[in-house]
């Protein structure tokens, strides 16, 4: 995530990055024709998840509540 706009994706300045989150990538059955975002909220001590689906690709990361 970066707080400096870069419309074309050609002028990325790492000094302006706010953070970075590693994503696990996998290939899944049942390709989706559009981008889908699924959010599973954290429950108790278990982390939640953020999943992005596009075509046969899935990217996933865990999320926890802060505060």
HTML snippet that shows the backbone in 3Dmol.js (N, CA, C, O; Angstrom):
<script src="https://3Dmol.org/build/3Dmol-min.js"></script>
<div id="view" style="width:600px;height:400px;position:relative"></div>
<script>
const pdb = `
ATOM      1  N   UNK A   1       0.848  -1.167   0.000  1.00  0.00           N
ATOM      2  CA  UNK A   1       0.000   0.000   0.000  1.00  0.00           C
ATOM      3  C   UNK A   1       0.894   1.230   0.000  1.00  0.00           C
ATOM      4  O   UNK A   1       1.905   1.279   0.700  1.00  0.00           O
ATOM      5  N   UNK A   2       0.517   2.199  -0.776  1.00  0.00           N
ATOM      6  CA  UNK A   2       1.336   3.373  -0.948  1.00  0.00           C
ATOM      7  C   UNK A   2       0.433   4.601  -0.922  1.00  0.00           C
ATOM      8  O   UNK A   2      -0.640   4.592  -1.525  1.00  0.00           O
ATOM      9  N   UNK A   3       0.852   5.644  -0.238  1.00  0.00           N
ATOM     10  CA  UNK A   3       0.026   6.845  -0.157  1.00  0.00           C
ATOM     11  C   UNK A   3       0.376   7.873  -1.227  1.00  0.00           C
ATOM     12  O   UNK A   3      -0.074   9.016  -1.157  1.00  0.00           O
ATOM     13  N   UNK A   4       1.167   7.479  -2.206  1.00  0.00           N
ATOM     14  CA  UNK A   4       1.500   8.336  -3.335  1.00  0.00           C
ATOM     15  C   UNK A   4       0.848   7.753  -4.582  1.00  0.00           C
ATOM     16  O   UNK A   4       1.207   6.646  -4.982  1.00  0.00           O
ATOM     17  N   UNK A   5      -0.099   8.453  -5.218  1.00  0.00           N
ATOM     18  CA  UNK A   5      -0.787   7.888  -6.377  1.00  0.00           C
ATOM     19  C   UNK A   5       0.181   7.556  -7.519  1.00  0.00           C
ATOM     20  O   UNK A   5       1.129   8.295  -7.786  1.00  0.00           O
ATOM     21  N   UNK A   6      -0.078   6.446  -8.173  1.00  0.00           N
ATOM     22  CA  UNK A   6       0.704   6.011  -9.338  1.00  0.00           C
ATOM     23  C   UNK A   6      -0.266   5.328 -10.287  1.00  0.00           C
ATOM     24  O   UNK A   6      -0.381   4.103 -10.281  1.00  0.00           O
ATOM     25  N   UNK A   7      -0.951   6.096 -11.088  1.00  0.00           N
ATOM     26  CA  UNK A   7      -2.023   5.598 -11.930  1.00  0.00           C
ATOM     27  C   UNK A   7      -1.542   4.515 -12.889  1.00  0.00           C
ATOM     28  O   UNK A   7      -2.252   3.530 -13.094  1.00  0.00           O
ATOM     29  N   UNK A   8      -0.370   4.662 -13.478  1.00  0.00           N
ATOM     30  CA  UNK A   8       0.086   3.741 -14.514  1.00  0.00           C
ATOM     31  C   UNK A   8       0.904   2.583 -13.956  1.00  0.00           C
ATOM     32  O   UNK A   8       1.188   1.632 -14.684  1.00  0.00           O
ATOM     33  N   UNK A   9       1.286   2.637 -12.699  1.00  0.00           N
ATOM     34  CA  UNK A   9       2.070   1.555 -12.115  1.00  0.00           C
ATOM     35  C   UNK A   9       3.526   1.566 -12.533  1.00  0.00           C
ATOM     36  O   UNK A   9       4.208   0.546 -12.436  1.00  0.00           O
ATOM     37  N   UNK A  10       4.007   2.703 -12.995  1.00  0.00           N
ATOM     38  CA  UNK A  10       5.383   2.781 -13.483  1.00  0.00           C
ATOM     39  C   UNK A  10       6.283   3.653 -12.618  1.00  0.00           C
ATOM     40  O   UNK A  10       7.484   3.744 -12.875  1.00  0.00           O
ATOM     41  N   UNK A  11       5.720   4.295 -11.598  1.00  0.00           N
ATOM     42  CA  UNK A  11       6.500   5.245 -10.805  1.00  0.00           C
ATOM     43  C   UNK A  11       6.504   4.874  -9.317  1.00  0.00           C
ATOM     44  O   UNK A  11       6.481   5.762  -8.465  1.00  0.00           O
ATOM     45  N   UNK A  12       6.532   3.588  -8.996  1.00  0.00           N
ATOM     46  CA  UNK A  12       6.488   3.148  -7.603  1.00  0.00           C
ATOM     47  C   UNK A  12       7.702   3.670  -6.834  1.00  0.00           C
ATOM     48  O   UNK A  12       8.843   3.484  -7.256  1.00  0.00           O
ATOM     49  N   UNK A  13       7.444   4.322  -5.707  1.00  0.00           N
ATOM     50  CA  UNK A  13       8.499   4.828  -4.831  1.00  0.00           C
ATOM     51  C   UNK A  13       8.386   4.093  -3.507  1.00  0.00           C
ATOM     52  O   UNK A  13       7.500   4.413  -2.715  1.00  0.00           O
ATOM     53  N   UNK A  14       9.260   3.107  -3.229  1.00  0.00           N
ATOM     54  CA  UNK A  14       9.182   2.333  -1.991  1.00  0.00           C
ATOM     55  C   UNK A  14       9.247   3.184  -0.732  1.00  0.00           C
ATOM     56  O   UNK A  14       8.756   2.761   0.315  1.00  0.00           O
ATOM     57  N   UNK A  15       9.837   4.365  -0.804  1.00  0.00           N
ATOM     58  CA  UNK A  15       9.912   5.242   0.370  1.00  0.00           C
ATOM     59  C   UNK A  15       8.527   5.732   0.790  1.00  0.00           C
ATOM     60  O   UNK A  15       8.349   6.157   1.931  1.00  0.00           O
ATOM     61  N   UNK A  16       7.554   5.682  -0.101  1.00  0.00           N
ATOM     62  CA  UNK A  16       6.189   6.142   0.198  1.00  0.00           C
ATOM     63  C   UNK A  16       5.275   5.006   0.650  1.00  0.00           C
ATOM     64  O   UNK A  16       4.102   5.243   0.941  1.00  0.00           O
ATOM     65  N   UNK A  17       5.791   3.774   0.713  1.00  0.00           N
ATOM     66  CA  UNK A  17       4.970   2.635   1.122  1.00  0.00           C
ATOM     67  C   UNK A  17       4.538   2.763   2.581  1.00  0.00           C
ATOM     68  O   UNK A  17       5.322   3.161   3.442  1.00  0.00           O
ATOM     69  N   UNK A  18       3.294   2.424   2.837  1.00  0.00           N
ATOM     70  CA  UNK A  18       2.765   2.427   4.205  1.00  0.00           C
ATOM     71  C   UNK A  18       2.911   1.058   4.856  1.00  0.00           C
ATOM     72  O   UNK A  18       3.035   0.966   6.077  1.00  0.00           O
ATOM     73  N   UNK A  19       2.897   0.017   4.074  1.00  0.00           N
ATOM     74  CA  UNK A  19       3.015  -1.332   4.606  1.00  0.00           C
ATOM     75  C   UNK A  19       2.976  -2.342   3.490  1.00  0.00           C
ATOM     76  O   UNK A  19       2.766  -2.006   2.325  1.00  0.00           O
ATOM     77  N   UNK A  20       3.182  -3.597   3.871  1.00  0.00           N
ATOM     78  CA  UNK A  20       3.182  -4.680   2.910  1.00  0.00           C
ATOM     79  C   UNK A  20       2.677  -5.930   3.606  1.00  0.00           C
ATOM     80  O   UNK A  20       3.020  -6.183   4.761  1.00  0.00           O
ATOM     81  N   UNK A  21       1.871  -6.707   2.916  1.00  0.00           N
ATOM     82  CA  UNK A  21       1.320  -7.933   3.486  1.00  0.00           C
ATOM     83  C   UNK A  21       1.616  -9.098   2.560  1.00  0.00           C
ATOM     84  O   UNK A  21       1.281  -9.043   1.377  1.00  0.00           O
ATOM     85  N   UNK A  22       2.239 -10.152   3.076  1.00  0.00           N
ATOM     86  CA  UNK A  22       2.480 -11.314   2.237  1.00  0.00           C
ATOM     87  C   UNK A  22       1.178 -12.045   1.936  1.00  0.00           C
ATOM     88  O   UNK A  22       0.319 -12.174   2.809  1.00  0.00           O
ATOM     89  N   UNK A  23       1.029 -12.524   0.707  1.00  0.00           N
ATOM     90  CA  UNK A  23      -0.152 -13.271   0.290  1.00  0.00           C
ATOM     91  C   UNK A  23       0.258 -14.665  -0.156  1.00  0.00           C
ATOM     92  O   UNK A  23       1.265 -14.828  -0.845  1.00  0.00           O
ATOM     93  N   UNK A  24      -0.515 -15.666   0.234  1.00  0.00           N
ATOM     94  CA  UNK A  24      -0.306 -17.028  -0.256  1.00  0.00           C
ATOM     95  C   UNK A  24      -1.079 -17.163  -1.566  1.00  0.00           C
ATOM     96  O   UNK A  24      -2.234 -16.745  -1.650  1.00  0.00           O
ATOM     97  N   UNK A  25      -0.456 -17.738  -2.578  1.00  0.00           N
ATOM     98  CA  UNK A  25      -1.112 -17.913  -3.869  1.00  0.00           C
ATOM     99  C   UNK A  25      -1.365 -19.391  -4.118  1.00  0.00           C
ATOM    100  O   UNK A  25      -0.527 -20.238  -3.808  1.00  0.00           O
ATOM    101  N   UNK A  26      -2.530 -19.691  -4.682  1.00  0.00           N
ATOM    102  CA  UNK A  26      -2.836 -21.062  -5.079  1.00  0.00           C
ATOM    103  C   UNK A  26      -3.761 -21.043  -6.288  1.00  0.00           C
ATOM    104  O   UNK A  26      -4.404 -20.036  -6.586  1.00  0.00           O
ATOM    105  N   UNK A  27      -3.811 -22.174  -6.974  1.00  0.00           N
ATOM    106  CA  UNK A  27      -4.721 -22.361  -8.099  1.00  0.00           C
ATOM    107  C   UNK A  27      -5.886 -23.192  -7.572  1.00  0.00           C
ATOM    108  O   UNK A  27      -5.676 -24.215  -6.920  1.00  0.00           O
ATOM    109  N   UNK A  28      -7.115 -22.755  -7.852  1.00  0.00           N
ATOM    110  CA  UNK A  28      -8.303 -23.435  -7.333  1.00  0.00           C
ATOM    111  C   UNK A  28      -9.224 -23.857  -8.483  1.00  0.00           C
ATOM    112  O   UNK A  28      -9.183 -23.283  -9.571  1.00  0.00           O
ATOM    113  N   UNK A  29     -10.041 -24.855  -8.224  1.00  0.00           N
ATOM    114  CA  UNK A  29     -11.050 -25.287  -9.192  1.00  0.00           C
ATOM    115  C   UNK A  29     -12.198 -24.286  -9.204  1.00  0.00           C
ATOM    116  O   UNK A  29     -12.414 -23.576  -8.222  1.00  0.00           O
ATOM    117  N   UNK A  30     -12.921 -24.226 -10.292  1.00  0.00           N
ATOM    118  CA  UNK A  30     -14.092 -23.361 -10.367  1.00  0.00           C
ATOM    119  C   UNK A  30     -13.719 -21.914 -10.623  1.00  0.00           C
ATOM    120  O   UNK A  30     -13.974 -21.049  -9.785  1.00  0.00           O
ATOM    121  N   UNK A  31     -13.122 -21.645 -11.760  1.00  0.00           N
ATOM    122  CA  UNK A  31     -12.677 -20.294 -12.099  1.00  0.00           C
ATOM    123  C   UNK A  31     -13.817 -19.285 -11.991  1.00  0.00           C
ATOM    124  O   UNK A  31     -14.955 -19.568 -12.365  1.00  0.00           O
ATOM    125  N   UNK A  32     -13.492 -18.117 -11.479  1.00  0.00           N
ATOM    126  CA  UNK A  32     -14.470 -17.026 -11.358  1.00  0.00           C
ATOM    127  C   UNK A  32     -14.199 -16.013 -12.468  1.00  0.00           C
ATOM    128  O   UNK A  32     -13.046 -15.693 -12.759  1.00  0.00           O
ATOM    129  N   UNK A  33     -15.260 -15.517 -13.077  1.00  0.00           N
ATOM    130  CA  UNK A  33     -15.093 -14.607 -14.207  1.00  0.00           C
ATOM    131  C   UNK A  33     -14.836 -13.168 -13.775  1.00  0.00           C
ATOM    132  O   UNK A  33     -14.464 -12.336 -14.602  1.00  0.00           O
ATOM    133  N   UNK A  34     -15.027 -12.863 -12.499  1.00  0.00           N
ATOM    134  CA  UNK A  34     -14.761 -11.513 -12.022  1.00  0.00           C
ATOM    135  C   UNK A  34     -13.994 -11.586 -10.704  1.00  0.00           C
ATOM    136  O   UNK A  34     -13.970 -12.624 -10.042  1.00  0.00           O
ATOM    137  N   UNK A  35     -13.381 -10.489 -10.340  1.00  0.00           N
ATOM    138  CA  UNK A  35     -12.652 -10.409  -9.078  1.00  0.00           C
ATOM    139  C   UNK A  35     -13.630 -10.545  -7.925  1.00  0.00           C
ATOM    140  O   UNK A  35     -14.644  -9.848  -7.876  1.00  0.00           O
ATOM    141  N   UNK A  36     -13.323 -11.451  -6.988  1.00  0.00           N
ATOM    142  CA  UNK A  36     -14.152 -11.665  -5.807  1.00  0.00           C
ATOM    143  C   UNK A  36     -13.285 -11.509  -4.572  1.00  0.00           C
ATOM    144  O   UNK A  36     -12.172 -12.032  -4.524  1.00  0.00           O
ATOM    145  N   UNK A  37     -13.783 -10.793  -3.572  1.00  0.00           N
ATOM    146  CA  UNK A  37     -13.070 -10.595  -2.320  1.00  0.00           C
ATOM    147  C   UNK A  37     -13.918 -11.166  -1.201  1.00  0.00           C
ATOM    148  O   UNK A  37     -15.064 -10.755  -1.015  1.00  0.00           O
ATOM    149  N   UNK A  38     -13.361 -12.113  -0.452  1.00  0.00           N
ATOM    150  CA  UNK A  38     -14.052 -12.724   0.684  1.00  0.00           C
ATOM    151  C   UNK A  38     -13.316 -12.337   1.965  1.00  0.00           C
ATOM    152  O   UNK A  38     -12.086 -12.357   2.015  1.00  0.00           O
ATOM    153  N   UNK A  39     -14.076 -11.985   2.994  1.00  0.00           N
ATOM    154  CA  UNK A  39     -13.503 -11.637   4.294  1.00  0.00           C
ATOM    155  C   UNK A  39     -14.130 -12.525   5.355  1.00  0.00           C
ATOM    156  O   UNK A  39     -15.352 -12.579   5.489  1.00  0.00           O
ATOM    157  N   UNK A  40     -13.287 -13.219   6.106  1.00  0.00           N
ATOM    158  CA  UNK A  40     -13.738 -14.007   7.248  1.00  0.00           C
ATOM    159  C   UNK A  40     -13.258 -13.266   8.495  1.00  0.00           C
ATOM    160  O   UNK A  40     -12.050 -13.143   8.699  1.00  0.00           O
ATOM    161  N   UNK A  41     -14.164 -12.773   9.331  1.00  0.00           N
ATOM    162  CA  UNK A  41     -13.727 -12.031  10.515  1.00  0.00           C
ATOM    163  C   UNK A  41     -13.062 -12.948  11.538  1.00  0.00           C
ATOM    164  O   UNK A  41     -13.374 -14.137  11.601  1.00  0.00           O
ATOM    165  N   UNK A  42     -12.144 -12.400  12.343  1.00  0.00           N
ATOM    166  CA  UNK A  42     -11.530 -13.190  13.405  1.00  0.00           C
ATOM    167  C   UNK A  42     -12.580 -13.622  14.425  1.00  0.00           C
ATOM    168  O   UNK A  42     -13.532 -12.890  14.695  1.00  0.00           O
ATOM    169  N   UNK A  43     -12.399 -14.820  14.989  1.00  0.00           N
ATOM    170  CA  UNK A  43     -13.287 -15.314  16.034  1.00  0.00           C
ATOM    171  C   UNK A  43     -12.451 -15.781  17.209  1.00  0.00           C
ATOM    172  O   UNK A  43     -11.596 -16.654  17.059  1.00  0.00           O
ATOM    173  N   UNK A  44     -12.692 -15.208  18.371  1.00  0.00           N
ATOM    174  CA  UNK A  44     -11.919 -15.586  19.544  1.00  0.00           C
ATOM    175  C   UNK A  44     -10.445 -15.327  19.315  1.00  0.00           C
ATOM    176  O   UNK A  44     -10.052 -14.227  18.928  1.00  0.00           O
ATOM    177  N   UNK A  45      -9.623 -16.352  19.558  1.00  0.00           N
ATOM    178  CA  UNK A  45      -8.177 -16.232  19.350  1.00  0.00           C
ATOM    179  C   UNK A  45      -7.754 -16.580  17.929  1.00  0.00           C
ATOM    180  O   UNK A  45      -6.598 -16.380  17.555  1.00  0.00           O
ATOM    181  N   UNK A  46      -8.692 -17.103  17.133  1.00  0.00           N
ATOM    182  CA  UNK A  46      -8.361 -17.504  15.761  1.00  0.00           C
ATOM    183  C   UNK A  46      -8.349 -16.283  14.843  1.00  0.00           C
ATOM    184  O   UNK A  46      -9.245 -15.443  14.925  1.00  0.00           O
ATOM    185  N   UNK A  47      -7.341 -16.174  13.969  1.00  0.00           N
ATOM    186  CA  UNK A  47      -7.319 -15.044  13.034  1.00  0.00           C
ATOM    187  C   UNK A  47      -8.382 -15.198  11.957  1.00  0.00           C
ATOM    188  O   UNK A  47      -8.849 -16.305  11.686  1.00  0.00           O
ATOM    189  N   UNK A  48      -8.756 -14.100  11.356  1.00  0.00           N
ATOM    190  CA  UNK A  48      -9.656 -14.124  10.215  1.00  0.00           C
ATOM    191  C   UNK A  48      -8.845 -14.268   8.940  1.00  0.00           C
ATOM    192  O   UNK A  48      -7.643 -14.527   8.983  1.00  0.00           O
ATOM    193  N   UNK A  49      -9.506 -14.099   7.814  1.00  0.00           N
ATOM    194  CA  UNK A  49      -8.812 -14.244   6.532  1.00  0.00           C
ATOM    195  C   UNK A  49      -9.357 -13.259   5.515  1.00  0.00           C
ATOM    196  O   UNK A  49     -10.529 -12.884   5.553  1.00  0.00           O
ATOM    197  N   UNK A  50      -8.502 -12.857   4.624  1.00  0.00           N
ATOM    198  CA  UNK A  50      -8.864 -12.049   3.468  1.00  0.00           C
ATOM    199  C   UNK A  50      -8.457 -12.864   2.253  1.00  0.00           C
ATOM    200  O   UNK A  50      -7.293 -13.238   2.114  1.00  0.00           O
ATOM    201  N   UNK A  51      -9.418 -13.142   1.366  1.00  0.00           N
ATOM    202  CA  UNK A  51      -9.144 -13.928   0.169  1.00  0.00           C
ATOM    203  C   UNK A  51      -9.577 -13.160  -1.069  1.00  0.00           C
ATOM    204  O   UNK A  51     -10.657 -12.569  -1.109  1.00  0.00           O
ATOM    205  N   UNK A  52      -8.723 -13.178  -2.069  1.00  0.00           N
ATOM    206  CA  UNK A  52      -9.009 -12.565  -3.365  1.00  0.00           C
ATOM    207  C   UNK A  52      -9.027 -13.671  -4.398  1.00  0.00           C
ATOM    208  O   UNK A  52      -8.093 -14.469  -4.470  1.00  0.00           O
ATOM    209  N   UNK A  53     -10.075 -13.729  -5.196  1.00  0.00           N
ATOM    210  CA  UNK A  53     -10.208 -14.733  -6.252  1.00  0.00           C
ATOM    211  C   UNK A  53     -10.316 -14.016  -7.591  1.00  0.00           C
ATOM    212  O   UNK A  53     -11.028 -13.020  -7.723  1.00  0.00           O
ATOM    213  N   UNK A  54      -9.598 -14.538  -8.578  1.00  0.00           N
ATOM    214  CA  UNK A  54      -9.724 -14.025  -9.941  1.00  0.00           C
ATOM    215  C   UNK A  54      -9.348 -15.146 -10.884  1.00  0.00           C
ATOM    216  O   UNK A  54      -8.220 -15.639 -10.860  1.00  0.00           O
ATOM    217  N   UNK A  55     -10.291 -15.548 -11.712  1.00  0.00           N
ATOM    218  CA  UNK A  55     -10.065 -16.704 -12.568  1.00  0.00           C
ATOM    219  C   UNK A  55      -9.857 -17.922 -11.698  1.00  0.00           C
ATOM    220  O   UNK A  55     -10.656 -18.189 -10.801  1.00  0.00           O
ATOM    221  N   UNK A  56      -8.803 -18.657 -11.949  1.00  0.00           N
ATOM    222  CA  UNK A  56      -8.505 -19.840 -11.140  1.00  0.00           C
ATOM    223  C   UNK A  56      -7.508 -19.535 -10.017  1.00  0.00           C
ATOM    224  O   UNK A  56      -7.033 -20.447  -9.341  1.00  0.00           O
ATOM    225  N   UNK A  57      -7.198 -18.273  -9.826  1.00  0.00           N
ATOM    226  CA  UNK A  57      -6.205 -17.869  -8.825  1.00  0.00           C
ATOM    227  C   UNK A  57      -6.862 -17.453  -7.510  1.00  0.00           C
ATOM    228  O   UNK A  57      -7.925 -16.834  -7.486  1.00  0.00           O
ATOM    229  N   UNK A  58      -6.191 -17.815  -6.421  1.00  0.00           N
ATOM    230  CA  UNK A  58      -6.631 -17.377  -5.090  1.00  0.00           C
ATOM    231  C   UNK A  58      -5.415 -16.838  -4.355  1.00  0.00           C
ATOM    232  O   UNK A  58      -4.363 -17.477  -4.322  1.00  0.00           O
ATOM    233  N   UNK A  59      -5.569 -15.646  -3.759  1.00  0.00           N
ATOM    234  CA  UNK A  59      -4.561 -15.078  -2.877  1.00  0.00           C
ATOM    235  C   UNK A  59      -5.194 -14.958  -1.497  1.00  0.00           C
ATOM    236  O   UNK A  59      -6.345 -14.538  -1.375  1.00  0.00           O
ATOM    237  N   UNK A  60      -4.441 -15.328  -0.448  1.00  0.00           N
ATOM    238  CA  UNK A  60      -4.993 -15.370   0.896  1.00  0.00           C
ATOM    239  C   UNK A  60      -3.994 -14.852   1.911  1.00  0.00           C
ATOM    240  O   UNK A  60      -2.789 -15.074   1.787  1.00  0.00           O
ATOM    241  N   UNK A  61      -4.508 -14.159   2.917  1.00  0.00           N
ATOM    242  CA  UNK A  61      -3.696 -13.754   4.057  1.00  0.00           C
ATOM    243  C   UNK A  61      -4.570 -13.776   5.301  1.00  0.00           C
ATOM    244  O   UNK A  61      -5.793 -13.673   5.207  1.00  0.00           O
ATOM    245  N   UNK A  62      -3.948 -13.909   6.460  1.00  0.00           N
ATOM    246  CA  UNK A  62      -4.706 -13.886   7.705  1.00  0.00           C
ATOM    247  C   UNK A  62      -4.769 -12.464   8.235  1.00  0.00           C
ATOM    248  O   UNK A  62      -3.888 -11.648   7.967  1.00  0.00           O
ATOM    249  N   UNK A  63      -5.815 -12.178   8.987  1.00  0.00           N
ATOM    250  CA  UNK A  63      -6.008 -10.873   9.599  1.00  0.00           C
ATOM    251  C   UNK A  63      -6.400 -11.063  11.062  1.00  0.00           C
ATOM    252  O   UNK A  63      -7.059 -12.038  11.421  1.00  0.00           O
ATOM    253  N   UNK A  64      -5.987 -10.127  11.886  1.00  0.00           N
ATOM    254  CA  UNK A  64      -6.361 -10.134  13.296  1.00  0.00           C
ATOM    255  C   UNK A  64      -6.908  -8.775  13.674  1.00  0.00           C
ATOM    256  O   UNK A  64      -6.597  -7.768  13.038  1.00  0.00           O
ATOM    257  N   UNK A  65      -7.709  -8.751  14.695  1.00  0.00           N
ATOM    258  CA  UNK A  65      -8.259  -7.487  15.181  1.00  0.00           C
ATOM    259  C   UNK A  65      -7.225  -6.787  16.041  1.00  0.00           C
ATOM    260  O   UNK A  65      -6.473  -7.434  16.769  1.00  0.00           O
ATOM    261  N   UNK A  66      -7.188  -5.481  15.960  1.00  0.00           N
ATOM    262  CA  UNK A  66      -6.304  -4.710  16.830  1.00  0.00           C
ATOM    263  C   UNK A  66      -7.142  -3.695  17.583  1.00  0.00           C
ATOM    264  O   UNK A  66      -8.258  -3.358  17.186  1.00  0.00           O
ATOM    265  N   UNK A  67      -6.597  -3.236  18.637  1.00  0.00           N
ATOM    266  CA  UNK A  67      -7.352  -2.216  19.364  1.00  0.00           C
ATOM    267  C   UNK A  67      -7.341  -2.467  20.769  1.00  0.00           C
ATOM    268  O   UNK A  67      -7.930  -1.706  21.537  1.00  0.00           O
TER     269      UNK A  67
END
`;
const viewer = $3Dmol.createViewer("view");
viewer.addModel(pdb, "pdb");
viewer.setStyle({}, {cartoon: {color: "spectrum"}});
viewer.zoomTo();
viewer.render();
</script>
